[in-house]
């Protein structure tokens, strides 16, 4: 059996998410927990206007989730440590017989981060596949969905500090990683970015996920995070990414300017409009109460002309280490 990962803009059967349950995501008190609940539910309630949404939720948190989520959102009880479905859930692929399957990567808390727990999250992909009634494609590679982005035509974007980084697959060769990506995703061309954004290497970062740096909007168009403030350390990162992407043949490369906001109370921000989520007939776009929000929305209206651009405040998600794309995962429609 061979498998292919469809692009995000292909039709979806549904979106999968996970409900915040413990630790740093919920914070130290009920006020911080409510901020997390509000941020996650805002995304789910926006997506469910356009396609079905299923949310994994710890059995003891079902009543809390139900109070925040639209009644149309399906709740699926399952044990969880955290709420980053893009990373803990399966990567959905299409088999050569036309059926859907889910790639179950090894998840180890973003390279065994010191603060992370993942005993339950390591089983989330199987929980989703069991609920969806689809087979599992097991992988021996440590990987997360936020660390890959495909064009649906045989190309995948990755970063060296993720798939080959310390704590993940540092003992693998580049060829071994590429062979496993070809086996599981059906890709031929692997584009290696050298690194991710600066904040992503802080304590609660992923150490380089690509889905905050660059993404395909169709098979001929690449968007990238363009930090234009020369004082921001991502100014150089953006320049390096642009140089690399512009060497790829036959592609239109479009810069998406970063928000004007460059710092928060913890330092340089990695606020990025690249971390949007494409669902049926819409794009759920991160907003930051920033003048850049409308700039980004205008660009996305051009590159996604047949989809509604829906802005959702993502600051509380970013404060916890990710964005809208990081908490969503698409199940393709057959």
C-alpha positions in Angstrom: 0.0 0.0 0.0 1.3 3.5 -0.9 0.1 6.7 0.7 -0.1 10.4 -0.3 -0.8 13.4 2.0 -3.4 15.7 0.3 -2.8 19.5 0.5 -4.6 21.4 3.2 -6.8 23.1 0.6 -8.3 19.8 -0.6 -11.8 19.1 0.7 -12.1 18.1 4.3 -14.3 15.6 6.0 -13.7 17.4 9.3 -11.3 19.2 11.5 -9.8 17.6 14.7 -8.7 19.6 17.7 -7.9 18.9 21.4 -9.2 20.6 24.5 -6.7 22.3 26.9 -6.4 20.2 30.0 -3.4 20.9 32.2 0.0 22.4 32.8 1.4 25.5 31.2 -1.4 25.7 28.6 -4.0 26.4 31.4 -1.7 28.5 33.5 -1.6 29.0 37.2 -5.2 30.1 37.9 -8.7 30.1 36.6 -8.3 33.4 34.8 -5.4 32.0 32.7 -7.4 28.8 32.1 -10.4 30.8 30.9 -8.1 32.6 28.4 -7.0 29.3 27.0 -10.5 28.0 26.8 -11.6 31.2 25.1 -8.8 31.0 22.5 -9.3 27.3 21.6 -13.1 27.6 21.5 -12.9 30.7 19.3 -11.0 28.7 16.7 -13.3 25.6 17.0 -16.5 27.8 16.8 -15.1 29.6 13.7 -14.2 26.4 11.9 -17.5 24.6 12.6 -19.3 27.2 10.5 -17.7 25.6 7.5 -17.1 22.0 8.3 -17.6 19.4 11.1 -15.3 19.7 14.1 -14.4 16.9 16.5 -12.5 17.7 19.7 -10.6 15.2 21.9 -11.2 16.1 25.5 -10.2 14.5 28.8 -13.2 12.6 30.2 -13.2 14.8 33.3 -13.3 18.0 31.2 -16.3 17.2 29.0 -18.7 19.6 30.9 -16.2 22.4 30.7 -15.6 22.0 27.0 -19.3 21.7 26.3 -19.9 25.0 28.0 -17.4 26.8 25.8 -18.0 25.1 22.4 -20.7 25.5 19.9 -23.3 22.7 20.2 -22.4 21.5 16.7 -18.8 20.6 17.9 -18.5 16.9 18.6 -16.6 15.9 21.8 -14.6 12.7 21.8 -13.4 11.7 25.3 -9.8 10.6 25.4 -6.8 11.0 27.7 -4.6 14.1 27.0 -1.6 15.9 28.4 -1.9 18.9 26.1 -3.9 20.5 23.3 -1.7 20.8 20.2 -3.6 18.5 17.8 -1.5 19.3 14.8 1.5 17.7 16.6 -0.1 15.0 18.7 -2.7 13.8 16.3 -2.4 11.7 13.1 -1.3 13.1 9.8 -4.0 12.0 7.4 -3.1 10.4 4.1 -4.9 8.8 1.2 -4.0 5.2 0.3 -3.7 4.1 -3.3 -7.1 2.4 -3.0 -8.7 5.8 -2.2 -9.2 5.2 1.5 -8.1 7.5 4.3 -5.4 6.4 6.9 -3.6 8.2 9.7 0.2 8.4 10.1 1.0 7.8 13.7 4.4 9.5 14.3 6.3 8.9 17.5 5.5 11.9 19.7 7.9 12.7 22.5 7.0 16.2 23.7 8.8 18.2 21.0 12.1 16.5 21.4 11.6 15.5 25.1 11.4 19.1 26.3 12.1 19.3 30.0 8.6 20.8 30.8 6.6 18.4 28.6 4.6 15.3 29.5 3.4 13.1 26.7 2.3 9.7 28.0 -1.3 10.4 27.0 -0.5 12.6 24.0 1.5 9.8 22.5 -1.7 7.9 22.2 -3.8 10.8 20.7 -3.2 9.8 17.1 -4.6 6.3 17.8 -7.6 7.8 19.6 -8.4 9.9 16.6 -8.0 7.1 14.1 -10.1 4.8 16.2 -12.9 7.4 16.5 -12.7 8.1 12.8 -12.7 4.4 11.9 -9.6 4.5 9.8 -6.4 2.4 9.8 -3.1 3.6 11.3 0.2 3.9 9.4 2.8 3.5 12.1 6.1 5.3 11.8 9.3 4.9 13.8 10.3 8.6 13.2 9.8 11.2 15.9 7.8 13.9 14.1 5.0 16.4 14.5 2.4 17.7 12.0 3.6 21.3 12.6 7.0 20.2 11.3 5.8 19.4 7.7 3.9 21.2 5.0 3.0 19.6 1.6 1.9 21.0 -1.7 0.0 17.8 -2.7 2.2 17.5 -5.8 5.1 15.7 -4.2 6.9 18.4 -2.2 7.2 18.8 1.5 8.8 21.6 3.6 10.8 20.6 6.7 13.4 22.1 9.0 16.8 20.7 10.0 16.3 21.5 13.7 13.1 19.4 13.9 13.4 16.2 12.0 17.2 16.0 12.5 17.3 17.9 15.7 18.6 16.9 19.1 15.9 14.9 21.1 14.2 13.7 17.9 16.1 11.9 15.2 19.6 13.2 15.6 20.8 9.6 15.2 19.2 9.3 11.7 20.8 10.4 8.5 19.1 12.9 6.3 18.5 10.1 3.8 16.7 8.0 6.4 14.4 11.0 7.2 13.7 11.6 3.6 13.0 7.9 2.9 10.4 7.9 5.8 8.8 11.1 4.5 8.5 9.5 1.1 7.0 6.3 2.5 4.4 8.0 4.7 3.5 11.1 2.8 4.1 10.1 -0.8 6.4 13.0 -1.5 9.4 13.1 -3.8 11.0 16.5 -3.1 12.1 17.4 0.4 12.9 21.1 0.9 15.0 21.7 4.0 14.8 25.0 5.8 17.8 25.6 8.1 15.8 26.7 11.1 12.5 28.2 12.4 11.7 31.6 14.1 13.7 32.8 17.1 11.0 32.6 19.8 10.3 29.0 18.8 13.7 28.1 20.4 12.6 29.5 23.8 11.5 27.2 26.6 8.0 26.4 25.3 9.0 26.3 21.6 9.0 23.5 19.1 12.6 24.2 18.0 11.7 25.1 14.5 8.3 24.1 13.2 7.9 25.1 9.5 4.2 25.9 9.8 5.0 29.3 11.3 7.7 30.1 8.7 6.4 29.1 5.2 3.5 27.3 3.6 2.0 26.5 0.3 -1.3 28.2 -0.6 -1.6 26.2 -3.8 0.8 23.9 -5.6 2.4 26.9 -7.4 2.5 29.5 -4.6 4.6 29.7 -1.4 3.9 32.2 1.4 6.6 33.1 3.9 6.9 35.0 7.1 8.5 38.3 6.3 9.9 40.1 9.3 10.8 43.6 8.0 12.0 45.1 11.3 15.9 44.9 11.1 16.1 44.9 14.9 14.1 41.7 15.2 16.3 38.5 15.1 13.9 37.0 12.6 14.8 39.7 10.1 17.8 37.6 9.1 15.8 34.3 9.3 13.2 35.7 6.9 15.9 36.8 4.4 17.5 33.3 4.5 14.1 31.7 4.0 13.3 34.0 1.1 16.6 33.3 -0.6 16.1 29.5 -0.3 12.5 29.5 -1.5 13.3 31.7 -4.5 15.7 29.1 -5.8 12.8 26.6 -6.2 11.7 26.3 -9.8 8.3 27.2 -11.1 6.9 28.7 -7.8 5.5 32.1 -7.0 7.0 33.2 -3.6 4.9 35.8 -1.7 6.1 37.6 1.4 3.5 38.0 4.2 4.7 40.9 6.4 4.9 40.2 10.1 2.8 42.2 12.5 4.1 45.6 13.6 4.3 44.2 17.1 7.8 42.9 17.7 7.9 42.3 21.5 5.8 41.2 24.4 6.6 41.0 28.1 8.7 37.9 27.4 10.8 39.2 24.5 10.8 39.0 20.8 7.4 37.6 19.5 7.0 35.1 16.7 3.5 36.3 15.7 3.0 35.0 12.2 0.2 35.0 9.7 1.7 31.9 8.0 0.2 29.9 10.9 -3.3 30.1 9.4 -5.7 27.1 8.8 -7.4 26.4 5.5 -10.8 24.7 6.0 -13.7 24.2 3.6 -14.6 27.6 2.0 -12.6 29.6 4.5 -9.2 30.5 6.0 -9.0 31.0 9.7 -6.3 33.6 10.1 -4.4 34.6 13.2 -5.0 38.2 14.3 -3.0 40.2 16.9 -4.9 43.5 17.3 -2.2 44.9 15.0 -2.2 47.0 11.9 -0.6 44.0 10.1 -3.8 42.0 10.5 -5.6 43.7 7.6 -2.4 43.7 5.5 -2.2 39.9 5.9 -6.0 39.5 5.3 -5.7 41.4 2.0 -2.9 39.1 0.8 -4.8 36.0 1.8 -7.9 37.2 0.0 -5.8 37.4 -3.1 -4.2 33.9 -2.8 -7.4 32.3 -1.5 -10.0 34.1 -3.7 -12.7 31.5 -3.2 -12.5 31.4 0.5 -13.8 33.6 3.3 -11.0 35.1 5.4 -12.0 34.8 9.1 -9.7 36.6 11.6 -9.5 35.1 15.1 -7.4 36.6 17.9 -4.5 34.2 18.4 -2.4 36.1 21.0 -3.3 33.7 23.9 -2.4 30.7 21.7 0.9 32.2 20.8 1.6 33.0 24.4 1.4 29.3 25.0 3.7 28.3 22.2 1.8 28.0 19.0 -0.9 29.3 16.7 -4.2 28.4 15.0 -2.6 25.9 12.6 -0.9 24.2 15.6 -4.2 23.4 17.3 -6.1 22.1 14.2 -5.7 19.1 11.9 -7.6 18.3 8.8 -9.1 15.0 7.9 -9.4 14.8 4.1 -12.7 14.0 2.4 -12.8 11.0 0.1 
